[in-house]
């Protein structure tokens, strides 16, 4: 398939389901460690102050892959690119499964992040196969699958670790990703971009795209705030749940994480809102939801049952905010042109994953040094700063409307 053939027919429901499932399974690899920070740190000798590196290095690897691998989607045949990236991910997961020390596991974490960017080749693929009128809904469905993968990764990892070991989590994931690589090689259509750029020119164009695309900068800033908050929450909350206040087992933590899956329902809703032109208002709603997600456990009473219920509600609200805003951002940048879609998507994800890496590292350190409430306040700061930035866009739109009326 070349760049022009996608205009003949809209993407089929079966292909949407395949891309959604694949994106979810791939990106889940980034999150298995989130609820296993405690046991992995204990087994590999990491201290509490640097335990966040278990998550942070995976996110750093992902950010690097987004900058230097995902742009290849505008240059190389996409199906082949996905296949080789998944084989590398499978190998890194196997190394993590066999890790016996911190350096071995952390190195594997970086490799898992690098290879898992295959998911972000698939999302622009879905946008490319879609008609303009349905692109937001298609992206929303694929991102729903991606987010369900993220949310299922946490409980699945906890359950497997509780009944087998954390080594089994990564070993099983290695096998699953290898199988997916061959399945996608068989099922995906070919997509050959028409760009004549060399790789160096392709990477060099990233800065030009960033500087010349205010929509990209704004959407990345909004989601960096939300994803930083999300990563902080899911780094420190399992530690809190396993601690002296709640004493939850890995299985109970898995059930807690499973409830957060309800947040994925926001993705297709956000896609429809974006298709109808309500992106700015929906963005504000997502940022306010995230702030509320951290306020809920801060306001919770000391009673065990009520405190746990408020924390469950907070996880759902926060996941809804992240799910909605991710789709809003991708819908906005995918409207900017098929020829730069992979590069824009790579930049978008790299920038907000940097926010996620900062959030997970900050969360682990603040929680270890100052406790749970301080970590919640730190998490609330991320979307609050993004909301301040959003006010600038709102003022700009008001100026445009006044100029048009004048």
Steps between C-alpha positions, in 0.01 A plus 500: 500500500634844409412840646214563259312170513359559848252750357296234315332324794467559870677272748310178572366420850715186506816698432406752771461213748833349397683831536331572834590157641855521370560851636369389839716189519812685388468798731414274795869406504576849629278458805549150639765634736282778644322288761813285550741777601521361853583134422727587206694750713535248781620228264748717312631709792354842410446742790163668564634839386589375151228234461326731255775418247323168440226700326697809399760322284228323303340838433835654404557214254153558360565873461827429316324253272228753428762751389730270301290196396138613455594767239613210282128441445518793256792338317490117518235242422293498820420130532868403489589774749239371747619140459865570581415736787285228660772238467735737688235558767456127548876457547515781758208350693682167507809670648282665766350161587847357557639806683682425825632848581395864470720589203377208294134581568541874445682442171220270388246765605663750267482245215133424572422868469692535173327208329150570627476810282362261238161592649554857385562385145164322510296799622594726204445192282136498619468872432648452152246228415207712625291761325519854640141495628557186711867545590435618856271205572747252348793642695280503811425128461863407443609715793229332711671170428834654584368633831328174588838335446659748739230447759494120468880485521500608863249245638629222274855557621390504865294182466773307321764622744285400797443146369833443323766774499581831336744309277202312354330827411782607269560151363137462399498847347807412291321202347179699438681786323695259279173332396342840429795599279436208265120549510530865396746415225231271361192723546607862449489657153820649372543874533787654307550873572596718206753717685840529329679630811810329634490389864722790611274749326195328650634535856625852428149599395364424846618831643354687202166325551504576871584867448249548219205313654337680794223239517763233567667706772172569678367145480832358619511743796145414606563129488843523662321647802237228498738214434742623764214490750390156374849352529552648846167360621565148373857498632416598859147360544604129489765580763234668715254213455762244602608714798386506863176693440338254256716181512372383159647197327610508136168335408302769681712768332416329169129534570552865589683563172232309307234747611696780334417341163165680518691814400551364148136578415604864464706432184224452239295776665795737466544392137139594420538835680816571299325412171224748599747784571493504882868431562580813704216456751559124528868565576408724794262232629778239486746720690242583767415130537867421562525768769185357662656153486775612737268711717276202581756296701630820661150570633430139599442426871730268692240221508637201309196428283431860400868573433525198271174587320621856435828364365312266265287790375813711455658232281194487273475879471871536424495223240197661332684832479809344344299287256293794377785744462720252314236459230436875483870559443546231238189609310637855486848409376381232254303772319826678409605278207560134415856557379620609847258298712751251645747775588233713665372200694854407607570854619167517681557177689867570570419835656223376724688183592775730627231638729413142600862416581525815711177409677603144591844606620358794697228286652733230631739758648232721658318198643820361653608838641176673599217247489170436329331840528806679363502260204132579431570874508793449262273304266235772504761756394551339157145548358466833683798641309356361174169672578680833544653448155155412358371842614736656246329307220160607630605867502635460146168360377315786666722750318432328166123507557506869589707576189254311280203685649683833452 
